[in-house]
Amino acid sequence: MSPSAEEITRALAPLSAVLAADDFRLEVSHAGASNVMLTITAGPTACPTCLVPEQITRRMAEQHLNKLSREEWLIEVAYPSVASDGAE
């Protein structure tokens, strides 16, 4: 039996906590039994340079989800767009 949406969200709670430390929020959407969409949004005090590359976030999520089920996970990650403040 495939994990429920609640179980998937609970399995990703540690990743959510890591992101929250730098004022990012993690929204988990489930497109199917092993399809997960992670949407990361930045809060007002978010540290854009603290956000690791998407492939690392995907790998971290997969590690947490593999503890739940050894299915082949399809994980999509959407990062916030970072507005330039004009400094270069």
N, C-alpha and C positions, 0 to 999 in steps of 0.2 A: 504494500500500500504506500502511495506517495505521501510525503509529508504535507501537512496542512499549511495554509498561509500563516497561521499563528505560530506553528512550530518553526517555520522558516524565519519569520521575524524574530522570534526568540533566539534562534541560533545565531543571528546576525547582531544581537545586542552588544557583544563585545566590540565589534567594529563600529557600531553606532556610538559607543562610549568614547572610543579613541577619537573619532571625528568631532564629537561634542567638546572635547577638551580644547579644540582650536576654533570653536564656535561654528561648526558645520553641522547640518542636520542630514540624517539619512532617511529617505523614504523608500520603502520596499514595496514593489508591485509584483504581482505574480501573474504571468501570462500563460502558465500551464504548470504541470506537475514539477518539472525541473527547469522551467524558464523563469528567470528572475531579472527584474529591472531595478537597478539601484540609482536613485536620483539624489544627488548631493547638492544641497543649497547652502549658501554662505549667510551667516548672521552678520550683524553690524560690526562686530569686532573680529571677524574671521581673519585668519592669517593665511593669505593666498600662497605664500612660499612654504607653508607647513604641509600643504596638500601633496601627497606622493603621486607619482604618475598613475594614470588609470589602470594600467596592466598590473601594478602592485596591489591596488585596491581590489581588483578582480581576483587576484590570486589569494589575497587575505580572505575575501568572502568565500571563495571556493574551499579553503581550508576549514572554515567554520561550518559550511554546509555539508562537507564530506563527513563530519562527525555525526551529522544527522542522518545522512543517507549517502551511499557510495554510488548514486546515480551519476550519469554524466550531466553536469550542470551547464546550462547556457545562461551566462551572466552578462548582462549589458550594463554599462555604467555611463551615467550622464553627469558630467561635472558642471559646476556653475561657470558662467562666463565671467571673466575678471575684467572689470572696466579699468581702463588706463587712467591714471591721474595726471597724465601729461609728463611725468618724469621719465627720462630715458637714460 
